[in-house]
Amino acid sequence: MKAASVAYVKQCTAMGEGFYYVPGTDTCLRIGGYLQAQSYYNTYTNYPAANDKTYSIGLFGMIMDARTNTEYGVLRSYMDLRFLWRTADQWSDGPNQAQLDPWNIYIQFAGFTFGYAQSFFDFYANANVLGQDPATIGDDTRTPLIAYTWEFANGWAATVAAEDANTRNGGVNPSDPDMPDAIDNYQAGSTVPDFVANFGQTGDWGQFQLSGALHRVGAVTPTTAGAPFIGSSQTDSWGYAVQAGLMFNLPFIAKGDSLYLQSAYVDGAISYLGLINASGDFSPPDAFMNADGTLSKVSGWNFTAQFLHNWNDKWQSAFFGGYAKFNLDNPIAEIAYGATSGTNYNLGANITWTPVDKLGITLQYGYNNYAANNYVDTGFGLPTQSQVAHQVMFMVERDF
């Protein structure tokens, strides 16, 4: 029986460890996955009594990676699906529910990427911050996309992509929510994708990436100043985001150590800032709609950092933090929402014990502060000047 198995299922070493030829084809396939048991404690200032401070997640991830050599290069089909059972949502309440979370579903061929994948704007993207519900500042977004990548010598590469704008819509709020007949959101439906590009290098020293994105801000406007939401006309504007990121390999400290540094600036594309707002109160939109139908965009910037250290071959820690600030840039909105701007910062760390290969036991803590500057309680912004959030996670993971 063993000899027969070897005859029909052969290793595909050219594609890497764990790949085998599909019998009767020249396609190499790797099947793997992971199981996670996650337990959370989270709370924030003025946490509603109806919300759950503790909840759990059981997660099964299934990975399938199929690759075939062609005259145009490798044709790759990749899928990472997560099946979850959770007892509550993050900083919220139940009920118990099953979820299907597509993590990656894409095809790569001749430089093209088609499907659902990590945004090509992202760089740091919560690297080494664990758990299904991480709470760290910075962009970590998966979205439907079409992209093309050019690869150059010495590890240099560039990508252009069209990504689904619905993933990025931050909304268009009224500059004066107390205005007669004002509605919560004047966001118009997306008609064009976000246009994203990046350029960078990967080498023995680490990684470098510059990213940029154009995001269309569309709003359906009232016919006259102060009129109700009728939808007879539409106003458009373009927002944008730029980002620079560095990752340094630090083997002189310990094997596998690394340091991430990243900063972004946005104007009218607030989702690219990656704010952590536990309560959801005083969430900045892409833009504000004025009474005359004009738009004023919200701007902001952030800085994030993360250091990964291997204490030995069994113990590993990550230390992470970030700071972000957004400006309302609208005097009417500043009065109505009781703030001229908002700040958000977080700090956290985790420690992982790997008693045997492919088994990790992690304890992680995150602290988050979300605040309104020049605060006045108007009933439309934060209920307090600032909200402090805590998150503790314990996770056991088995990879295979």
BAROMAR-121754 format. One record per residue (C-alpha): residue number from 1; y, z, x. Coordinates in nm, 2 decimals. Each point is the difference from the previous one (the first is absolute). Example, Ala and Ser with C-alpha at 12.3 -4.5 7.8 and 13.67 -1.06 7.14 Angstrom:
pos Y Z X
1 -0.45 0.78 1.23
2 0.34 -0.07 0.14
***
This chain:
pos Y Z X
1 0.00 0.00 0.00
2 0.24 0.08 0.28
3 -0.07 -0.33 0.17
4 0.06 -0.19 -0.32
5 0.33 0.18 -0.05
6 0.13 -0.10 0.34
7 -0.10 -0.36 -0.07
8 0.21 -0.03 -0.31
9 0.29 0.24 0.06
10 0.17 -0.06 0.34
11 0.29 0.19 0.15
12 0.33 -0.19 0.02
13 0.13 0.15 0.32
14 0.28 -0.25 0.04
15 0.18 0.15 -0.30
16 -0.04 0.36 0.11
17 -0.21 0.31 -0.06
18 -0.18 0.02 -0.34
19 0.01 -0.37 -0.08
20 -0.32 -0.19 -0.11
21 -0.07 -0.35 -0.10
22 -0.05 -0.06 -0.37
23 -0.35 -0.16 -0.01
24 0.01 -0.37 -0.03
25 0.38 -0.03 0.09
26 0.23 0.02 0.30
27 0.21 0.27 -0.17
28 0.02 0.34 0.17
29 0.02 0.30 -0.23
30 0.08 0.37 0.06
31 -0.05 0.25 -0.28
32 0.14 0.35 0.04
33 0.19 0.27 -0.17
34 0.11 0.36 -0.02
35 -0.02 0.31 -0.22
36 0.27 0.25 -0.03
37 0.03 0.34 -0.18
38 0.37 0.09 -0.02
39 0.15 0.32 -0.14
40 0.38 0.05 -0.04
41 0.26 0.27 -0.06
42 0.35 -0.12 -0.08
43 0.31 0.13 -0.15
44 0.38 -0.04 0.00
45 0.32 0.18 -0.10
46 0.00 0.05 -0.38
47 -0.36 -0.12 -0.02
48 -0.09 -0.04 -0.37
49 -0.26 0.26 -0.12
50 -0.19 -0.28 -0.17
51 -0.07 -0.18 0.33
52 -0.30 0.07 0.21
53 0.07 0.16 0.34
54 -0.36 -0.06 0.11
55 -0.21 -0.31 -0.06
56 -0.29 -0.19 0.16
57 -0.10 -0.36 0.08
58 -0.34 -0.14 0.06
59 0.02 -0.34 0.17
60 -0.25 -0.27 0.09
61 0.13 -0.29 0.21
62 -0.21 -0.32 0.03
63 0.08 -0.25 0.28
64 -0.13 -0.36 0.02
65 0.11 -0.23 0.28
66 -0.14 -0.35 0.00
67 0.09 -0.24 0.29
68 -0.10 -0.37 0.06
69 0.10 -0.21 0.30
70 0.16 -0.33 -0.10
71 0.17 -0.29 0.18
72 0.33 0.17 -0.10
73 -0.09 0.34 0.13
74 -0.17 0.30 -0.17
75 0.00 0.00 -0.38
76 0.01 0.37 -0.10
77 -0.04 0.17 -0.34
78 0.07 0.37 0.00
79 -0.02 0.26 -0.27
80 0.06 0.38 0.00
81 -0.04 0.15 -0.35
82 0.05 0.37 -0.08
83 -0.18 0.16 -0.30
84 0.16 0.33 -0.08
85 -0.04 0.30 -0.23
86 0.31 0.22 -0.01
87 0.07 0.31 -0.21
88 0.38 -0.06 0.01
89 0.27 -0.22 0.13
90 0.22 0.10 0.29
91 0.27 0.25 -0.09
92 -0.11 -0.04 -0.37
93 -0.27 0.10 -0.24
94 -0.33 -0.14 -0.11
95 -0.21 -0.12 -0.18
96 -0.31 -0.06 0.21
97 -0.04 -0.37 0.05
98 -0.19 -0.27 0.19
99 0.20 -0.25 0.19
100 -0.06 -0.33 0.18
101 0.25 -0.04 0.29
102 -0.02 -0.33 0.18
103 0.11 0.07 0.35
104 -0.05 -0.34 0.16
105 -0.12 -0.32 -0.16
106 0.09 -0.31 0.20
107 -0.11 -0.33 0.16
108 0.12 -0.10 0.35
109 -0.03 -0.36 0.12
110 0.17 -0.22 0.26
111 0.29 0.26 0.03
112 0.04 0.05 -0.37
113 -0.05 0.32 -0.20
114 -0.05 -0.01 -0.37
115 -0.06 0.30 -0.23
116 0.08 0.36 -0.03
117 0.08 0.18 0.33
118 0.24 0.21 0.19
119 0.36 -0.13 -0.01
120 0.09 -0.18 0.31
121 0.32 0.20 0.01
122 -0.19 0.31 0.08
123 -0.07 0.13 0.35
124 -0.06 0.38 0.02
125 -0.13 0.01 -0.36
126 -0.12 0.37 0.01
127 -0.22 -0.06 0.30
128 -0.22 0.31 0.05
129 0.14 0.18 -0.31
130 -0.31 0.05 -0.20
131 -0.09 0.02 -0.37
132 0.04 -0.21 -0.31
133 0.33 0.16 -0.08
134 0.20 0.03 0.32
135 0.36 0.12 -0.02
136 0.19 -0.15 0.29
137 0.32 -0.20 0.02
138 -0.04 -0.36 0.09
139 -0.13 -0.32 -0.15
140 -0.38 -0.02 -0.07
141 -0.04 -0.27 -0.27
142 -0.29 -0.22 -0.10
143 0.09 -0.31 -0.20
144 -0.11 -0.35 -0.10
145 0.12 -0.25 0.27
146 -0.03 -0.33 0.17
147 0.08 0.00 0.37
148 -0.03 -0.21 0.32
149 -0.03 0.14 0.35
150 0.07 -0.17 0.33
151 -0.17 0.16 0.30
152 0.15 -0.06 0.35
153 -0.10 0.09 0.35
154 0.01 0.36 0.13
155 -0.05 0.16 -0.34
156 0.31 -0.14 -0.17
157 -0.02 -0.09 -0.37
158 0.23 -0.09 -0.29
159 -0.07 -0.01 -0.37
160 0.18 -0.12 -0.31
161 -0.11 0.10 -0.34
162 0.08 -0.02 -0.37
163 -0.08 0.33 -0.17
164 -0.01 0.10 -0.36
165 0.35 0.13 -0.09
166 -0.14 0.21 -0.29
167 -0.14 0.24 0.25
168 0.35 0.06 0.14
169 0.22 0.01 -0.31
170 0.20 0.32 0.03
171 0.19 -0.05 -0.33
172 0.36 -0.05 -0.10
173 0.16 0.31 -0.15
174 0.32 0.03 -0.19
175 0.28 0.13 0.21
176 0.10 0.23 -0.29
177 -0.32 0.11 -0.19
178 0.23 0.18 -0.25
179 0.16 -0.33 -0.11
180 -0.06 -0.09 -0.36
181 -0.32 -0.20 -0.05
182 -0.09 0.02 0.37
183 -0.37 -0.04 0.08
184 -0.20 0.15 0.28
185 -0.08 -0.33 0.18
186 0.17 -0.34 -0.01
187 -0.27 -0.15 0.23
188 -0.08 -0.37 -0.07
189 -0.34 -0.15 0.05
190 -0.08 -0.13 0.34
191 0.03 -0.38 0.04
192 -0.03 -0.03 0.38
193 -0.21 0.19 0.26
194 0.13 0.21 0.28
195 0.02 -0.20 0.32
196 -0.12 0.20 0.30
197 -0.03 -0.08 0.37
198 -0.10 0.19 0.31
199 -0.01 -0.06 0.38
200 -0.17 0.22 0.26
201 -0.24 0.06 0.28
202 -0.32 0.19 0.05
203 -0.11 0.09 0.35
204 -0.17 0.27 0.21
205 0.32 0.19 -0.01
206 0.02 0.01 -0.38
207 0.17 -0.20 -0.27
208 0.35 -0.12 -0.10
209 0.12 -0.16 -0.32
210 0.32 -0.11 -0.17
211 -0.02 -0.05 -0.37
212 0.23 -0.14 -0.27
213 -0.01 -0.06 -0.37
214 0.21 -0.17 -0.27
215 -0.02 0.16 -0.35
216 0.15 -0.15 -0.31
217 0.18 0.25 -0.22
218 0.01 -0.14 -0.36
219 0.16 0.17 -0.30
220 0.03 -0.10 -0.36
221 0.36 0.08 -0.10
222 0.17 0.08 -0.33
223 0.23 -0.27 -0.15
224 0.31 0.21 0.03
225 0.11 0.31 0.17
226 -0.16 0.30 -0.16
227 -0.22 -0.21 -0.23
228 -0.36 0.10 -0.06
229 -0.29 -0.15 0.18
230 -0.02 -0.35 -0.15
231 -0.13 -0.22 0.28
232 0.22 -0.30 -0.06
233 0.08 -0.06 0.37
234 -0.12 0.10 0.34
235 0.15 0.09 0.33
236 -0.16 -0.04 0.34
237 0.05 0.14 0.35
238 -0.21 0.01 0.31
239 -0.10 0.32 0.18
240 -0.15 0.03 0.34
241 -0.18 0.23 0.24
242 -0.04 -0.01 0.38
243 -0.23 0.22 0.21
244 -0.09 0.06 0.37
245 -0.31 0.18 0.11
246 -0.17 0.10 0.33
247 -0.34 0.15 0.07
248 -0.08 0.12 0.35
249 -0.35 0.07 0.13
250 0.01 0.33 0.20
251 -0.33 0.02 0.20
252 0.17 0.20 0.27
253 0.02 0.29 -0.25
254 -0.35 -0.05 -0.14
255 -0.23 -0.29 -0.09
256 0.10 -0.14 -0.33
257 0.34 0.16 -0.03
258 0.29 -0.20 -0.14
259 0.36 0.03 -0.12
260 0.16 -0.19 -0.29
261 0.38 -0.04 -0.04
262 0.15 -0.20 -0.28
263 0.33 -0.05 -0.18
264 0.11 -0.21 -0.30
265 0.33 -0.10 -0.18
266 0.01 -0.12 -0.36
267 0.26 -0.14 -0.23
268 -0.11 -0.07 -0.36
269 -0.37 0.04 0.09
270 -0.05 0.37 -0.03
271 -0.39 0.00 -0.01
272 -0.01 -0.11 0.36
273 0.15 0.33 0.09
274 -0.31 0.19 -0.10
275 0.16 0.31 -0.15
276 -0.21 0.31 -0.10
277 0.14 0.13 -0.33
278 -0.25 0.25 -0.14
279 0.16 0.05 -0.34
280 0.14 -0.35 -0.06
281 0.34 0.14 -0.09
282 0.30 -0.19 0.15
283 -0.21 -0.29 0.13
284 0.24 -0.26 0.14
285 -0.03 -0.36 -0.15
286 0.05 -0.33 0.18
287 0.34 -0.02 -0.17
288 0.23 0.14 -0.27
289 0.13 -0.21 -0.29
290 0.37 0.05 -0.07
291 0.15 -0.03 -0.35
292 0.14 -0.35 0.08
293 -0.35 -0.12 0.09
294 0.04 0.00 0.37
295 -0.25 0.15 0.24
296 0.06 0.24 0.29
297 -0.29 0.04 0.24
298 -0.14 0.33 0.14
299 -0.04 0.01 0.38
300 -0.19 0.24 0.23
301 -0.18 0.05 0.33
302 -0.28 0.20 0.14
303 -0.17 0.11 0.33
304 -0.36 0.10 0.03
305 -0.22 0.12 0.29
306 -0.36 0.10 0.04
307 -0.20 0.13 0.30
308 -0.38 -0.01 0.02
309 -0.17 0.23 0.25
310 -0.37 0.04 0.09
311 -0.06 0.36 0.11
312 -0.36 -0.10 0.10
313 -0.27 -0.23 -0.13
314 -0.05 0.22 -0.31
315 0.35 0.10 -0.10
316 0.30 -0.22 -0.08
317 0.35 0.07 -0.14
318 0.29 -0.21 -0.14
319 0.36 0.13 -0.03
320 0.23 -0.20 -0.22
321 0.35 0.01 -0.14
322 0.28 -0.21 -0.14
323 0.36 0.00 -0.12
324 0.16 -0.23 -0.26
325 0.34 -0.03 -0.16
326 0.12 -0.22 -0.29
327 0.36 -0.06 -0.12
328 0.09 -0.07 -0.36
329 0.30 -0.21 0.11
330 0.14 0.01 -0.35
331 0.28 0.25 -0.10
332 -0.09 -0.01 -0.37
333 -0.37 0.07 0.08
334 0.10 0.28 0.24
335 0.18 0.18 -0.27
336 -0.26 -0.06 -0.27
337 -0.31 0.10 0.21
338 0.18 0.28 0.18
339 -0.05 -0.12 0.36
340 0.15 -0.24 0.25
341 -0.33 -0.04 0.18
342 -0.35 0.14 0.05
343 -0.20 0.12 0.30
344 -0.37 0.03 0.04
345 -0.20 0.14 0.29
346 -0.36 0.11 0.06
347 -0.20 0.17 0.27
348 -0.38 0.03 0.02
349 -0.31 0.03 0.21
350 -0.38 -0.02 -0.02
351 -0.30 0.10 0.20
352 -0.33 -0.18 -0.02
353 -0.34 0.13 0.13
354 -0.27 -0.26 0.06
355 -0.32 0.21 0.05
356 -0.21 -0.32 0.01
357 0.08 -0.37 0.02
358 0.13 -0.15 -0.33
359 0.07 0.34 -0.16
360 0.35 0.15 -0.02
361 0.13 0.33 -0.14
362 0.38 0.00 -0.04
363 0.26 0.26 -0.10
364 0.35 -0.15 -0.05
365 0.34 0.15 -0.11
366 0.32 -0.17 -0.09
367 0.35 0.13 -0.08
368 0.26 -0.21 -0.18
369 0.37 0.06 -0.09
370 0.18 -0.23 -0.24
371 0.37 0.08 -0.06
372 0.32 -0.13 -0.16
373 0.32 0.01 0.21
374 0.33 0.12 -0.15
375 -0.21 0.13 -0.29
376 0.12 0.05 -0.35
377 -0.24 0.07 -0.29
378 0.07 -0.27 -0.26
379 -0.34 -0.01 -0.16
380 -0.07 -0.35 0.14
381 -0.08 0.09 0.36
382 -0.21 0.28 0.16
383 -0.02 0.32 -0.19
384 0.08 0.19 0.32
385 0.18 -0.11 0.32
386 -0.33 -0.04 0.18
387 -0.38 0.01 -0.07
388 -0.25 0.12 0.25
389 -0.36 -0.12 -0.02
390 -0.32 0.12 0.17
391 -0.33 -0.18 0.02
392 -0.32 0.13 0.15
393 -0.31 -0.22 0.02
394 -0.36 0.07 0.11
395 -0.23 -0.30 0.05
396 -0.35 -0.07 0.11
397 -0.07 -0.37 0.08
398 -0.32 -0.18 0.09
399 0.02 -0.36 0.13
400 -0.29 -0.23 0.02
***
